[in-house]
Amino acid sequence: MLHRMRKRSRVTHEEIIADLVFVGVSGIISFLITFLFDVHHSFYNWPIFPLKYIFQNPLPYVIFTLLGALFGFFIIKVMVFGIHEGERKRRKR
């Protein structure tokens, strides 16, 4: 009975996979940016190794990576939506 009540979703498997890739790429980029911010004091004086860290625990990495992944995902989805709308309007002409 629930199967009959459920409507077909317009979200395809390819879109779900693309969204996971978008979140993953955004998360990796935000992690790298957080890491570079954390060790940027090491680049001022020679020798740069061992690295000098600003953050003493991993909590900022978790928070900034998650926030960056969500923010980056939102930006990418808005850009993809704009591209699709532009293509749709171009096809109408």
N, C-alpha and C positions, 0 to 999 in steps of 0.2 A: 504494500500500500504506500509506503514512504517513497518507493521508487517511482510510482506514478505521480506523486505529488511534486517530486523534485523536478525543477526545470533544468534543461540543458544549459550548462555553463558556456559562455562565449570565451572563456579563458582556456587557451590551448596549453598542451604540455610544453611546447616550444617557448611560450611566453613565460611559463613558470621557471623553466631552465634559464632563460635569458635574465629573469629577475634575480635568480640566485647568483648568476655570474656577475651582474651589476653590483649586488651587495658585496660579493667577495672581492671584486676589484676595488670598490670604494673602501672596504675594510683594510685591505692590504696597503693602499695608498695612505690612508689616515694613520695606520700603524707606523709606516715608514716616516711620515712627517712628525709624529710624536717622538719616535726614536731619535731623529735628527735634532729635534728641539732639545731632547733630554741630554744629548752629548755635545751640543754645540760649543760649550765652554772648552772642550778638549781641543778644538781647532785653533785656539788663540795662541797657545804657547807650544813650543817644541819640547819634548816629544809628545805626540798625541796619544800614545799608548802608555799606560793603561787609561782607558776612557774615564772621564769624570762625569758622574751622573747627577742630575738635579733631583729627580724623583727617587725617593728612598724605598718606595714600595710599588708593586705592580698595579695598584688601583687606578692611577691616572691613565695607564696604557689601556686598561679595560674600558674605562669611561670614554676616553677620547676616540678609541677605535670604534666603539659602538655608535657614538654620536656622529662620527665622521662617515661611517658606513650608511647610516640612515640619511644624513644630509646629502651625501654623494648619490645615493640611490634616488632620492627625490629630484636632484638636479638632472640626473641622467634620464629619468622617466619624463620630466618636463621637456627635455630636448628631443627625445624620441617622439613624444606626442606632437611637438611642433613640426617635426619632419614629416610625420604621417599626415597631419592636417595640410601642410604645404603640398604634399603629393596629391592628396585628395582634391584640393582646390585646383591644382594644375590639370588634373584629369578631367575635371568638369568643364574647363574652357574648351 
